[in-house]
């Protein structure tokens, strides 16, 4: 099973919930093949280097979770790829990436 988690909130509690869900999916006895977190809008803060959740992102990257950030959001917030945690990829548009993954059969989760 493939899963995409859509991280669009800048609210700490919602970000914490998103990370907890990802960790639970990794720990569960589920047949997870691919797990992707798409960060967009205020959710981009969660994948920014030096942020409060950098250690969580690094840990999840090490566990095989893929993270992608929305280029449109980076441009809107005047951020560069170098502002992201190492290992976070960039896609042109986060919503389009979520839709693309869903059409490929990924289950969609948005806490």
C-alpha positions as a printed Julia matrix, in Angstrom:
111×3 Matrix{Float64}:
  0.0    0.0    0.0
  1.19   3.52  -0.83
  0.22   6.55   1.27
  0.49  10.32   0.8
  0.15  12.62   3.81
 -0.78  16.21   2.92
  0.88  18.63   5.33
 -0.62  22.07   4.79
 -1.1   23.5    8.27
  1.26  25.71  10.21
 -0.49  24.82  13.46
  1.95  22.87  15.65
 -0.66  20.44  16.91
 -1.74  19.54  13.39
  1.87  19.11  12.31
  2.53  16.92  15.35
 -0.51  14.82  14.44
  0.76  14.44  10.88
  4.15  13.25  12.08
  2.55  10.91  14.62
  0.42   9.35  11.88
  3.48   8.83   9.7
  5.36   7.24  12.61
  2.36   5.03  13.42
  2.15   3.88   9.81
  5.81   2.92   9.93
  5.31   1.06  13.21
  2.03  -0.6   12.27
  1.78  -4.08  10.93
  0.6   -2.61   7.63
  1.94  -3.4    4.21
  3.25   0.12   3.47
  5.42   0.24   0.35
  5.75   4.0   -0.13
  5.04   6.83   2.28
  5.23  10.4    0.98
  4.66  13.65   2.88
  3.74  16.61   0.67
  4.4   19.94   2.42
  2.54  22.94   1.09
  1.27  26.32   2.29
  2.0   26.85   6.0
  3.0   23.19   6.27
  6.26  24.1    4.58
  7.47  25.33   7.97
  7.65  21.72   9.14
 10.32  20.86   6.55
 12.39  24.03   6.94
 15.94  23.6    8.2
 16.4   24.92  11.71
 12.72  24.57  12.52
 11.17  22.85  15.5
 10.43  19.67  13.54
 13.72  19.32  11.69
 14.78  16.37  13.87
 11.48  14.57  13.13
 11.85  15.11   9.41
 15.43  13.82   9.46
 14.4   10.76  11.46
 11.56   9.97   9.08
 13.78  10.51   6.03
 16.22   8.03   7.56
 13.31   5.59   7.99
 12.55   5.77   4.25
  9.75   8.35   4.2
  9.87  10.71   1.21
  9.24  14.41   1.74
  8.41  16.86  -1.03
  7.87  20.6   -0.8
  5.77  22.81  -3.06
  7.8   25.17  -5.28
  4.88  27.62  -5.46
  4.86  27.84  -1.67
  8.61  28.34  -1.54
  8.32  31.18  -4.05
  5.38  32.77  -2.21
  7.23  32.64   1.11
 10.5   33.79  -0.44
 12.26  30.57   0.5
 14.88  28.62  -1.42
 15.52  24.9   -1.63
 18.56  25.48   0.57
 16.16  26.57   3.35
 14.73  23.04   3.51
 15.95  20.07   5.52
 18.48  18.13   3.43
 16.71  15.31   1.63
 13.42  17.14   1.05
 12.67  17.21  -2.68
 10.8   19.99  -4.46
  7.86  19.62  -6.86
  6.33  22.42  -8.93
  2.95  22.38  -7.15
  1.99  20.47  -4.01
 -1.69  19.98  -4.82
 -0.87  18.65  -8.28
  1.62  16.22  -6.69
 -1.04  14.98  -4.27
 -3.49  14.45  -7.14
 -0.82  12.71  -9.21
 -0.03  10.32  -6.38
 -3.72   9.62  -5.81
 -4.18   8.73  -9.48
 -1.29   6.29  -9.02
 -3.22   4.59  -6.22
 -1.83   6.31  -3.12
 -4.19   6.54  -0.18
 -4.66  10.17   0.9
 -4.43  11.35   4.51
 -4.8   14.88   5.78
 -4.92  15.2    9.54
